[in-house]
Amino acid sequence: MDAVATPTVLTRASIVRPRGLGEALRLRPAGEHDVETVGAFLRGLSPEARYRRFHAGVAGVSDRVVGRLLTATPPARQTLVLERGRSRGLQIVGLAQYARENDSTAEVALVVGDRWQRLGLGPRLLAALAEAAAPHYRTLSAYVQADNTPVLGLLRSATDGLVTQYQGSCIRLTWAARATAAEVAA
């Protein structure tokens, strides 16, 4: 008898250590109880980082929008947070999500806080997201601005069999879900 897939692979926290820093960060599934901290994280991003994440100039991010981002209904969608600190002093430093695009594909999006970029956190978030999505989707996709060279570089180095489609000022990238986690973990 075949085993039934659980709603999500990442159900508990794991520890992530940024390159060059001794501080340990915690990667875990987000929930509706994270509205305040995720909202503070998104509002604290630079205008460029918010533009890169939302593909639009977003001056502010309401709690209602944050609540929609955090409504997890695996396997249709899941959000992961990367946080530092303990209990009352928690600070989100990264956010990653997948959402169902169709029966076989999930769209992914991630953002790392400005001062936490280029420490190896993007690949870790992408791998964890791929691990969570892989039991449910064969393919992952991402829409990236054509001039967002850091994220394009991340996806090119962390995925195998990347297919690109130019769509105006954006590029739609697709790849096998299972290949992502394996590539990044190697």
DARAJO-V964205 format. One record per backbone hydrogen bond with DSSP energy under -0.5 kcal/mol. CO is the residue of the C=O (numbers start at 1). NH is the residue of the N-H. If there is no record, write none. Layout:
BEGIN
CO & NH
CO & NH
END
This chain:
BEGIN
9 & 11
14 & 27
16 & 18
16 & 25
18 & 21
23 & 18
25 & 16
26 & 28
26 & 83
27 & 14
28 & 81
31 & 34
32 & 35
34 & 38
35 & 39
36 & 40
37 & 41
38 & 42
39 & 43
40 & 44
41 & 45
42 & 45
46 & 50
47 & 51
48 & 52
49 & 53
50 & 54
51 & 55
56 & 58
57 & 59
60 & 62
62 & 66
63 & 67
64 & 68
65 & 69
66 & 70
67 & 71
68 & 71
70 & 72
73 & 76
76 & 100
77 & 73
78 & 98
79 & 30
80 & 96
81 & 28
81 & 83
82 & 93
82 & 94
83 & 26
84 & 91
86 & 89
87 & 90
91 & 84
93 & 113
94 & 82
95 & 111
96 & 80
97 & 109
98 & 78
99 & 107
102 & 101
104 & 138
104 & 139
105 & 101
105 & 102
106 & 141
107 & 99
109 & 97
111 & 95
113 & 116
113 & 117
114 & 117
116 & 119
119 & 19
120 & 124
121 & 125
122 & 126
123 & 127
124 & 128
125 & 129
126 & 130
127 & 131
128 & 132
129 & 133
130 & 134
131 & 135
133 & 136
133 & 137
138 & 177
139 & 106
140 & 175
141 & 108
142 & 144
142 & 173
144 & 171
145 & 148
147 & 149
148 & 152
149 & 153
150 & 154
151 & 155
152 & 156
153 & 157
154 & 158
155 & 159
160 & 176
163 & 174
165 & 172
167 & 170
169 & 146
170 & 167
171 & 144
171 & 173
172 & 165
173 & 142
174 & 163
175 & 140
176 & 180
177 & 180
177 & 181
178 & 182
179 & 183
180 & 184
181 & 185
182 & 186
END
